[in-house]
Each structure stands twice: as C-alpha cells, then as structure tokens.
C-alpha cells in the first residue's frame, strides 16, 4: 500500500512539472507572438510615416518643376530619386531597424531639397530681372548660361551629400550627341543624323564610408524605339535581369569623380530621332536617370 501511495505521489509531481513546463512554454510563445505583432505594428506605422515624408518632398519638387519655365534637370533627377526610394520602401518587408537607412536618406534629401529649391528661387528672381532689360533672344541665352554655370557649381556641392552609408551614388547625369573630328575634338549636337556618338557623363559622389578601390556601374541607354543601345548584354541579379549598354569601370578614392562614357552608332546607321533615356545602376539598384532628345 505504501509503495502504491509513493507511485501516486510521483505521478502527481510529474504531472505538475509537465503542467508548469506547458504553461511556461505557452506563456513564452504568447509573449513572442505579442512582441512580433507589436514590432509589425511599429514597422507599418514608421514605414507609412517615411512614405508620407518622401511624398511631401516629391510634391514640393513637382510644384517647383511645374512653376519653372525652363525645366531644371537637377530638380527632375532629385524627384526621380525620391520616387525610386518610395518604390523600394513600398515593397520593403524588413524589420524596424531596416528603416534606419531610409531615414538617413530622408535627412540627406531634405538638405538637398532646401539647397535645390533655394537655388531655383534665386534663379527665378534673376531671370525676372533679366527679362526687363534684354530682348527675348538675349533673355533665353542668359537664362541658359546662368542655369548651366549654376548647375555645374551646384552638382559639385551636392556630390558631397551621402545618400547611403555604403553604396555609391551619382549626380549630374547628362547625355548628348557629339560630332567627333579626326583630331579627337568633340562638338555637342542635337541632330541625330550628325551624331557620331552618344556621350554620357555623371559625377560619382564623394562617400567617405564606402570602400575605396576598383568599382563598376552599369549604364543603360534606351533609344526612342525602346532599344537598348551599345553592347546590350545581360546580367542576372537573383530574380532580376538587367540589360545594359556598357559597364563603367573606375578606381574610386572616396572623393568626387567625373565620369564620361561613349556609345558609337552602328555601321551605316544613324541614331534615331526622339527622346533617349539614360539609367545608371549600382548592381541592380537604379541610382540615377536622365533624358535627352535628338532631332
């Protein structure tokens, strides 16, 4: 009888231990589930706030572009970079900590926006003053000269803004047709039939955090018929395939670097008339885009 009682007590103790373990496991699982849901809620809230912040800056650029008689390419490029970040953020499903890089980019974009819009306002005032003292032909020439000079200075200054803690960024992306003389001299032209090559230039921005050394960016040039010019080769990035015109290779020393690349026309074939689009990729990430027209 005494042995039976000991067995009964042992069973009860064992069941008690199992019950405690079960309740502890259930409590821990419930806690993890609650913490996960809370983190997801915070992620959604902060992600939406960032989307709203990006949208606000983009709308300000849209207003400035719409109000400008002569379109400022830097404003358009800045707006397109913001739209690219919004598209990337929209599909992001990472943790709250992963939003930090987007927050840093937002702070850099705010600083860039203030400089660009202030410069745009200053140029508008100067243009209004010039319009009162020059005839229409002189006004157009002066506006273009002022814009060109100011953009060259502005692009160099903006190249010091670090948009990402590690990735390379480009500014001042421009494309044009050029006539190439036998001496090597190049003459810009807007005529498709006279263009020997398409010239693509940009600035690789200063980034003291990025690793120095040999780097490469993929340049994609799309003609008016939606053809990829140049090599038109492909590279695979996980589930994404990129068709590129050329690979721009250079040695990066953590400071502003001016790059120009060229695409020659096919034999006995002129370049198409119309709008051309230029895209620059750092691996699979689109970091700069621009347009130009050949007549």
N, C-alpha and C positions, 0 to 999 in steps of 0.2 A: 504493500500500500504506500509505504514511504517512497519507494522508487517511482511509483506512478505519479505521486504528487510532485516530485522533482522534475519529472519529464514535462508535466503540465506547466510548471513554472517556467521551465526553459523555453517551451514553445511560446508562452506569453511574452517572455522577454525578447525572443527572436522576432515575433510579430511586431512588438513595439518598436524594435530597432528598424525593421523594414518600413514601418509606417512613418517613423521620423525621417528616414532617408527619402522616402517617396515624397513626403510633404516638403522637405528641403529642396529636392530636385524640382518639384513643381513651382515652388516659390522663386527659385533661381531662374527657371525658364520664363516664368511670368515677368520677372524683373528685366531680363534681357529683351523680351518682346516689347515691353513698355518703353525701355530705353531706345530700342530701334525705331519704334513708331515716333517717339519724341524727336529723335535725330532727323528722321524723314520729314517731319513737320517743319523743323527749323530749316532744313535744306531747301524745302519748297518755298518757304517764306523769304529766305535770303536770296534765293535764285530769282524769285519774282521781283524783289527789290532791285537787284542788279539789272534785270531786264528793263525795269522802269527807268533806272538811271541811264543806261545806254540809250534807250529810246528818247529820253529827254535831250541828250546831246545830239543825237541824229536829227531830231526835229529842228533844233537850232541851226544845224548846218543846212538843212533843207530850206529854211527860211532865208538864210544868208545867200544861198545859191540862187534862189528864186528872185531875190531882190537885186542881184548883181546883173548889170547889163552885159558885162564881159565875164564869162564864167572862169572862176579861179580854180585851176586844176587841183591845187593843194586841198581846197575845201571839198572837192568831189572825192579825192582819194581818201581824205580823212573820214568822210561819211561812209565810204565803201568799206574801210577797215572796220568801222564800228558795226556795220551790218554783218560783216563776216564773223565778228566776235559774238554778236547776238545769235546768229545761226548756230555757231558752235555751242554756246551756252544753252540754247533751247533744247538740244539733244543730250546735254550732259546728264548723266545719272550717277555721278560720283558722290563722295561724302561732302560734309560741310567744309572740311579743311581744304578740299579741292577748289573751292570758290575763291580762295585767297589770291590765286594768280589772276583771276578775273577782276578782283577788287584792286590789285596793284595796277592792272592795265587801265582800269577806270580812272584812277587817280592821275596816271600819266596822260590819259586822253583829256581829262579836264584841263590840265595845264596847257596841253597843245591847243585845245579849243579856244581858251582865252587869248592865246597869242595869235592864232589864225583870225579870229573874229575881230580882235583889236586892229590887226594889220589891215583886214578887209575894210573896216570902218574908216581907217586913216586914208586908204587909197580912194574910197568913195568921195571923201571930202576934197582930196587933192584933185580928183577928176572933175568935180563940180566947179572948182576954181579955174581949172584949165579951160573948161568949156566956155567960160565968159570972156576969155582973152584970145582964143585961137579959132580958126575956121575948122569945119568938120574934118577935113583931111588931116590937119595938124593935131587935132584932138585924138583921133584914132591912133596916130603914130605915137603921140606922147603917152597915151594910156598903155599901149603895148610895151613901150620902153620902160615905163615905171613898173609895170607888172613883172616884166622879165627880170629887171635888176633886183626888185624887192624879193621875188621868189627865189633867186639864187642865194641871197643872204639868208632868207627865211628857212630854206631847205637845209642849209648847213647848220643853223641853230637848232632846228627840230631834230636833226640827226643825233643830237646828244640825249634825246629823251629815250629812256629804256622802257620799252613796252612789255618786255618779258624778262624774267630773271635769267634765262639761259639761251633762248632762241634768238637767232639773228633776225633783224628787221630791216626793211628798205624804205627809203623815201625818195621823192622826186622822180618817180618812174616816168619816162617820156619816150615816145617813138616818133620817127620821121623817115621820110625818103631822102636819100642822098645821091648826088651825082659824083662819081669818083673819077678824077682826072688821072692821066698817066703818071703825073708827078706824085700821086698819092693824096693830093688836096681833095677835100670833100666839100661839096656845096649842097646845103639843105634845099629840098624842093618839095612842093605839094603835088607835083604832077606824077601820076602813076607811070606813064609812058617814058618819062625821063629818068626815073629812079633806077639806079644800078643795084642799090642795096637798101635794106631797111636797117636803120640804126636804132638800137635800144640802149638807153643809158639810165642809170639809177645810182643812188648812194647807199652803200651798206652802212647802217648807222653804228655809231660808237656804242659799245657794250662792254664795260669793264669786267662783268661777271662771266661772260662767255669764254670758252676755251679758245686760245689763240691757235693758229696753225692753218693747214690747208682746208678749205671749205668749198662747197659747191651748192649752187641754187639752180633750179630748173626754170627755164624761160619758155613760155608758150605764146606764140603769135598766131592769131586766128584771122584769116582774110575775110572779105565781105561775103564769100560763098561758104563760110564756116569750115574752111580747110585749115589744118594745122600746117604752117609753113616750116621750112628748114628740114632737119633730119626726120621729123615726125616719127620718133621712136617711142616705145612704151616702157614704163617701169611699174612694177607691181608693189603696192603698199597694202599688205594684208588683203582686205576685200575691195580695195580701190585701185583702179588702173589709171595712170596719168600719161597722156600723150604730150610730149614736149618737143619744142623746136630745137633747143640746144641746151647744153649744160654749161653754166658759167662757173669756172673754177678759178680760185684766187687764194692768196695767202692772207689770212686775217690777223691783224695785230691789235685788236681791241680799240681801234680808232676809225673815224670816218674814212671810207674808201670809195672812190669814184670808179664805177664800172661801166664800160660800153661794149656791147656785143653787136654782131652784124649777121644779117641773113641775106644771101645773094639770091637774085632772081634765077629761075630755071632757064636753061638754054633756049634762046629764041622765043621766050615767053615774057611778056610784060607783067608787072604787078597789076592786080585787079583794081579798078576804081571803086571807092567807097570807104566804109568805116572798118578800121582794123582794131582788134582788141589785144592788149598785152597783159599776160598774167605771170607773176613770179611766185614760185613755190619754194618753201623750205621743207624738204621732204614732201609730205602730202598736204602741208598746210599752205593755203593761199595767203601770202603776206603783202601783196601789192598788186594793183590792177590799174590800167590806164587805157585810153583810146586815142586814136588819131585818124585823120582822113586823107586819102589820096584822091585827087580829082582826075 
